[in-house]
Amino acid sequence: MAELILDGIDLVLKLSTLEKVEGVHGDIRVPLSSVQSISVVEDVIHAVHGIKMPGSRLPGIFAMGTFISGNHTIFAIVHHQNKRGVQVRLQGAKYDALIVGVEEPETLVKDLGF
């Protein structure tokens, strides 16, 4: 299961081996200075929009990988069992946002200090 953790001056999205395969990507590391906000998303699967490039997706069920929507590039890891999650808005990074399904998003936001 994917997890967001602090590692020194970076925020890291750690992916399981299966998530790396499905998302066609390794762990993602961004400097904390790039993080603009982290917010709770109530309906996380429907927060993922755009064209999948590359990754895996079954609409309404799961979304894993890179998604392009207009001028925005999003990386998402959302499993069918995650109804809620977080959105990490970034500036000056490869992605404009990270969307991650988690069981206790409020706890995660608090633990990350946002």
C-alpha positions as CSV (number, residue, x, y, z in Angstrom):
1,M,0.0,0.0,0.0
2,A,1.4,3.4,-1.0
3,E,2.4,5.8,1.8
4,L,3.4,9.4,2.0
5,I,6.3,10.0,4.4
6,L,8.7,12.8,5.4
7,D,12.4,12.0,4.7
8,G,14.6,14.9,5.7
9,I,13.7,17.8,3.4
10,D,11.6,15.7,1.1
11,L,8.1,14.3,0.9
12,V,8.3,10.7,-0.5
13,L,5.5,8.7,-2.0
14,K,6.6,5.1,-1.3
15,L,5.0,2.5,-3.6
16,S,4.7,-1.2,-3.2
17,T,6.2,-3.4,-5.8
18,L,2.8,-4.1,-7.4
19,E,2.0,-0.3,-7.4
20,K,5.3,0.4,-9.1
21,V,4.3,-2.1,-11.9
22,E,0.7,-0.9,-12.2
23,G,1.7,2.8,-12.0
24,V,4.7,2.3,-14.3
25,H,6.7,4.4,-11.9
26,G,9.0,4.1,-8.9
27,D,8.8,6.0,-5.6
28,I,8.3,9.8,-6.0
29,R,10.4,12.2,-4.0
30,V,9.7,16.0,-4.0
31,P,11.3,18.7,-1.9
32,L,9.1,20.0,0.8
33,S,9.6,23.4,-0.6
34,S,7.5,22.3,-3.7
35,V,4.5,21.3,-1.5
36,Q,1.9,24.0,-1.7
37,S,-0.8,22.2,0.3
38,I,-2.1,18.8,1.4
39,S,-5.9,18.4,1.6
40,V,-8.4,15.7,2.3
41,V,-10.4,14.4,-0.6
42,E,-13.7,12.7,0.2
43,D,-14.3,10.9,-3.1
44,V,-10.7,10.2,-4.1
45,I,-11.3,8.0,-7.1
46,H,-13.4,10.7,-8.8
47,A,-10.7,13.3,-8.1
48,V,-8.5,11.6,-10.8
49,H,-9.1,13.1,-14.2
50,G,-7.4,13.1,-17.5
51,I,-5.7,10.9,-20.0
52,K,-3.7,8.0,-18.5
53,M,-0.1,8.2,-19.6
54,P,1.2,5.6,-18.5
55,G,-0.4,3.6,-15.8
56,S,-3.4,1.5,-15.0
57,R,-7.0,2.6,-14.6
58,L,-10.5,1.1,-14.3
59,P,-12.8,4.1,-14.0
60,G,-14.5,4.3,-10.6
61,I,-12.4,1.4,-9.3
62,F,-8.7,2.2,-9.3
63,A,-6.3,4.7,-10.8
64,M,-2.5,4.2,-10.7
65,G,0.0,6.2,-12.7
66,T,0.4,9.5,-14.5
67,F,-2.7,11.4,-15.7
68,I,-2.6,14.5,-18.0
69,S,-5.5,16.9,-17.7
70,G,-5.2,20.2,-19.6
71,N,-1.9,21.8,-18.5
72,H,-1.8,19.7,-15.3
73,T,0.1,16.4,-14.7
74,I,-1.1,14.3,-11.8
75,F,0.3,11.1,-10.3
76,A,-2.4,9.0,-8.6
77,I,-2.4,5.8,-6.5
78,V,-6.0,5.0,-5.6
79,H,-7.2,1.5,-4.9
80,H,-10.9,0.4,-4.9
81,Q,-11.0,0.1,-1.1
82,N,-9.9,3.7,-0.6
83,K,-13.0,6.0,-0.7
84,R,-11.0,8.9,0.8
85,G,-7.5,10.2,0.4
86,V,-5.3,13.2,0.1
87,Q,-4.3,15.6,-2.7
88,V,-0.8,17.1,-2.5
89,R,-0.6,20.3,-4.6
90,L,3.0,20.9,-5.9
91,Q,4.8,23.8,-7.6
92,G,8.0,23.5,-9.5
93,A,8.0,19.7,-9.5
94,K,7.5,17.1,-12.2
95,Y,3.9,16.7,-11.2
96,D,1.3,19.4,-10.3
97,A,-0.4,17.1,-7.8
98,L,-0.2,13.7,-6.2
99,I,-3.5,12.0,-5.4
100,V,-3.3,9.1,-2.9
101,G,-6.0,7.0,-1.4
102,V,-5.6,6.5,2.3
103,E,-7.7,5.2,5.2
104,E,-7.3,8.1,7.6
105,P,-6.5,11.2,5.5
106,E,-6.9,13.7,8.4
107,T,-4.4,11.8,10.5
108,L,-1.9,11.8,7.6
109,V,-2.3,15.5,6.9
110,K,-1.7,16.2,10.6
111,D,1.3,13.8,10.8
112,L,2.9,15.6,7.8
113,G,2.4,18.9,9.5
114,F,0.0,20.5,7.0
